Amino acid sequence: MANLAELQPEPAPIVACTVSRDVQNFDLLIEDMEAELGDGWGDLTFADALVFLRQPEAKALEFIAIAVDDEDDASLPLIRDLIQQAETLRIKVILIAEELSPMVLHQLLRLGAHDFVPYPLPEGALHDAIERLRRPPEVPAQVAHAAPARNSDVGRDGVVLPVQGLAGGVGGTTFAVNLAWELAIVDKKAAPKVCLIDLDVQYGSCSTFLDLPRREAIYELLQDTSVMDQDAFMQALLPFNDKLQVFTAPYDMLPLDLITSEDVNRLIGMASRNFDYVVIDMPSTVVTWTEAVLNQAHVFFALIELDMRSAQNALRLLRAFKAEELPVEKLRFALNRSPGFTDLAGKARAKRLAESLDISLDLWLPDGGKQVAHADDHGIPLAEAAPKNALRKEIAKLAASIHALGAGVEAAKA
């Protein structure tokens, strides 16, 4: 393993380094760094790294991999300084985290970490993260959308975030509506453009939860998306509080096969070219065009609860997606009405649930109580109806972390 103290005599240039309390605690990281970079990397402690980043030699670094675990709480202020210093020097940061709390992880990502890899490292995960860092700005993040842009000056490539509840009443629509609203208000100085699309064409409730009317124009547009242009799409949207644009479900209950994968690709393509974030509320049923949504998604949120029906449905979903060789790595399982801080028995049940399904519970959403139902019934986001609600705070943190990651990518491209 290379040592940064011997930078000059080393024949291979040092292009990266690991930063940790003790890199020997991350033996898989050592193996992967050697496989990727050979002798072209070094290792530093948190304190030494902060000193080194202030030296002129640090400008030669391509990236640093900061490895942290649940014993690094005392070093968090130092780690924050490291990330900010690296951001100043345009050195990219990969965060390697083991058993780090979601709150701390969100904080570190918001500060400017460019990528995150869990530890123990999944096979090929570090390689993929390094490839993403090295990807030239001109390479698109996704394949071209099915429908050509009518106005090429729009130039957006919005983040697509579908939400699907895996059982009735698990809170998928509530989560989608409030995530869209939190993204719309995440930055008061430069508010992103956000579109909420309700693809539950039978029982969609986004319009109800935002007190918006359903329009005939939606059905007319969905009938023939091949002739949809930007003007037709934008006219079909309804504004909510002048900050969020909503594509509601149709006025009448329609069959789920009314739309095809091609229709969905056109719709999402049009939305992502006109908005920074596209949140999609999916039907709980898996349909023929679910694959199209998953392929276009950056992250696909799957909401479950701590019960048998959610567990069985999650297992069925995973089997179906894997059988079709779909990108299941995009799935992020969110446990709604999760056990409280002191509910150790509930947390143990949740852990057993995740282990039995071989999944990671990436989001733990607290029970928002009666305030959630009250806000939904009155057509008001939680941020307006109950800003201190625990569920609202967690969704706001998620929106902030998503926006921070997006801003970091844009900054890197610039």
N, C-alpha and C positions, 0 to 999 in steps of 0.2 A: 504493500500500500504506500502510495506516495506521501511525502510529508511536505507541507507548505513551507517549512523552514528551509527546505533544500530546493526552492524553485529554480534558481539560476543554474545549478549544475545538472539538473534533470534534462536528459535529451528530449523527452516528450513534454510538450507544453501542458501546463495545468489549466484545464478549461472549466473545472467544476470542483466543488468540495462539499463534503457532508458536514453538517453542524449539529452537534448533539451534546448531551451531558456526558455520555460515554458511548462511542460508536460500537463498542463490543456488545452492547445490549441490542443492537440491530444487525445481527450477523447476516441475515438475508439481504439487507441493504448493501453490506460490504461485497457480497458475492455478485449482486446485480450491477453495482458500480464498476467492479473489475471487468465484468462481462461486457459492459457498454463502453467503457473508457480506457480499459487497460491500466497503464500507469499514469494516465492523464488526469488524475484527481487527487485531492488531498483531504485531510480531516482536521477539523478545528472544534474546540469547545465554544460555548456561547460567548464567553468573555473574550477569548482570543479572536473569534470571528469579527466581533465588533471593532476590535483594534485593527485587524487586517483590512477590513472594508474601508478604513480611512487612509490606507496606503495607496500610492499610485498603481502598484502591481495588481490591485483588486479589479481594475478596469478590464483586465484580460479574461476575467471569469465569464463564462457563458451562463452558468446558473449555480445556485446553491441548493442543496437538499437538506432542509431543516427537519430533523427527526425528534419527535417529542412523544412522551407518554404521560400517564396519569401522575407520575412522580415529579413532573416538571412545573408544577403550579408556582413554585417560588421563583422560577426563571422566566415567567411570562412577560414581565415588563422588559426584560432584556431581549426576549424573542421578538416582541413588538418593535423595539428599536432596530433590531437586525433587519426585519422585513422592510421597515421604512427606509433604512439606509440603502438596502439593496435596490429598492424602487427608485431612489434618487439617482443611483448609479446605472439604472437600466439593466441591472442584473436580475434575471428571472429567478423565481423562488418556487420550488416544489416542496409542499408540506407533506411529510411522512408522519402519520399520527396513529398511535395505538391507545385505544380506550380513552380518547379525549372527549370531554363533554361537548354536546352540540353547541352550547353557548360559547365556549372558548374557541371551538373550531370556526364558528361564524365570525368571531372577533378577528381571528388571525387572517381569515380569507378576506374580510373587508379591508384589512390594512394593505393588501396588495399581493398576497400569495397567488401565483398564476395557476397552480394546479394542486390537486390533493390526491394522495394515494394512501389507502389504509395499510396498516401493518398488523399482522404479517403480510408481506407483499404478495398479491396474487401473481401468478405466472404471467410474465410479460407486461405487468402494469407499469413498472418503471420505464421500460423501453417505450411503451406507448406515450407516457407522459413527456419523455424527452423528445419524441417525434413531434408531439403537439407544440412544444416550445420552439422547435426548429422550423415548423411549417411556415413557408413564406406567406406574407400577407395576401398576395394575390390568389392563393389557392383557396377556393370557397370551402366553407365548413360543411356544406351539404350539397347533394346533387341538385342539378337545376330543377326548378319547379315545372310542373306540366304545362301551365299556361304561360305564354309569353307576356312580358310586361308591356302594357300599352304606353306607359310613360316611363321611359328609362331614366328620367331625372329623379325619380323617387329614391332609388339607390339604397334602400334599407335591406337588412337581412335579419328580420326579427327573430327573437328567441321563442320557440314553440314549446308550450308547457301544457300538455293534456293532463286532465284529472279524471280518474275513474274510481268510483266506489265499487268495491267488490261484493257488496251486499246492500240490501235496501236499508236506508236510514243511517248509514255510517258517516254521513256528512260530506259527501263528495261535492255537491253543489255549493254548500256553505263555504267549503274550503276554496273552491274555484273562484267564487264571487269575491271573497275577501282577499284572496291572493291577487286577483286582478286590480282591486281597488288599492291595495297597499303598494303595488308596483306603480300605480298611477300617481301616488302622492309621495313616493319614496324620496324624490329630490325636488324640493320647492323652487330651487333656482333654475334647474334645467329639467323640467318634468318630462319623463319619457312618454312616448305615445303608446297606449295600451289598448288592445282589442280583446274583448271577451266573446267567445263564440259558443253558443249553446247547440251542440250536435245531438242532444236528446230530442229528436223530432216528435216524440210521442208524449213524454211527460216532463219536458224541459221546464225548469222553474227559475232560471236566471232572471227572467223578466219579472217574476213575482217577487224575488228577493231584492230587486232594485226598483220595484214599483214602476215598471215600464209596460206600455201596451205591446201586444203582439200585432204584427203587421202582415197583410196579405203579400206585401212585396217580397217577403222571405220565401214563400212558397213559389212565387213566380220566378225568382232567381234560381232556386234549387231545381226547378223543373228542367232548366236548360242552362247549365253553367258554361257550355261551350261558347255562348255569345256574351258572357259576362265580361264587362270591361271595368276599369277603375271607377268610373262615374256610377255605374249601376251598383257596384259593391258598396261604395261609400254612402250612396243614397239609401241603401237598405239598413244601414246602421242607425242606432239610436244613441244619443249622448246621455250620459248620467253625470250630472253636476259639472258639465263642461270639461271633465277630466278623463272620462272613460267612454269608449265607444263599444256598443253591445250589438251583437248579431243574435237576436232572440230566436227561440224555437218558433216554428210556424203557428199560425192562429189555430188551425185544426190539427187533430191527431192524424199523423201520416204513417204509413208503413216504413220500417227501418230500411227496407231495400229500395226506397224511392230514390236514394242517392247511391252512387257507385264510387269506387276507389278513385276514378278519374275526376269525378265531381269534387271529392274531398281534397284531392291534390290541387285542383284549381283554386278552391276556396282558401286553403291554407297558404298556397303560394301567393295569392293576391293579398291576403292579410299580412303575411310576413314582409312583403315588399313595401307596405304602407305603414307598418307599426314596428316599434322596438320590441314589444312583447305581445305574444298571442297566447292567451289562456283559453283552453278548450274544455268545456264541460261535456264529458262523454256519457253515453247511456251505460247503465250497469251491464247490459248485454254485450257480448262480443259478437260483432257483425262482420260482414265481408270486408268492409272498409276500415276496420280497426287496424289492420296491417299497414294501411297507407298512413294513418295518423302516427303509429309507432315509428315508422321509418322516417317521417318528417320531424318527429319530436327531438328536442335536445334532451329533455328529461320527462319521463312519463310517471306521474304520481299515482300510486295505487293505494287507496285508503281502505283500511281494515279496522275491526275492533277486536277486543280480546274475547272472542267467542268461537264456538265450533264452526258456525256457518262461514265466518270470514276465513278461518283456517282452511276449510275444505275448498272454498271458492278460489283462494289464493293458490292452492295446490293444483286445481284444475286449470287455472289461467297459466301457470308456469308450464304445465305439461303441454298445453295447447301451443303456446308460443315456441317452446323448445322443439316440438314435433315439426313445426313449420320453419324452424331455423331462423326465427325472428330475433332481433337484437334485445334480448332480455336484460342486458347490462344497462339499458336505459331506464329500467324500472326502479323507482324509489318507493319503498313501502313506508306508509305513514300510519302509525297507530293512533287512531282518534280515541278520545276519552281515555287516555292512557292513565296508568296508576299514578297516584300522587307521590310526592317526595318521601313520605313516611310509610307508604304502602309497600312494604318489603315483599309480602306474599304476592301481591299483584305484579311487582317487577320480576319476581322469580317465574311466575306464569308466563309473562311476556317473553322472558329469555328462553323458556322451554319451547314456546310457540315458534320463535325465530329459528331455534336449533332444529326443531322437527321439520320445518319447511325448508331449511338450509337457505335462509334469507337474512338480510340485515334490516333491522327496523331503523331506517335513516331519520325518521321524524317521529317525535313523541309529542302529540298534540293534546294538551290538557282539556278536561271537560269544562266547557264555557258556561254550563248551567243554563238557567232559564233565560238569561240575557240573550243567548244565541237565538232561541226560538222567538223571542220578542222582537229582535232586530230583523229576522227573516220575515216575520208576519207583517212588519211595518215597512218593509222594503228599504231598509237602511243598512249600510255596512257596519260592522262592529266598531270600526274606527270612529264612526259618527255617533253610534248609539251607546257604546260602552267602551271607550278608549282604554280603560284600565283592565279590561277583561283578560284573563290569563290566555285564552285561546287567541285573542286578537294580538297580544304581545308576541306570541310565538310565530304567528303568521307574518307579522311585521318584521321580525328578525330574519325570517326566511327570505322575504322580499328584499330586504336590505343586502343580504349576502348574495342573492342572485344578481342584483343590480351592481354590486361591487365587483363581482366576477366579470360581468359584462363590460363594465368600465375599464377593468384591467386589461381585457382582451383588446378593446378599442385603443387603449393607450399604447399597448405593445405594437399594434399594427401601425400606429402613427409614428 
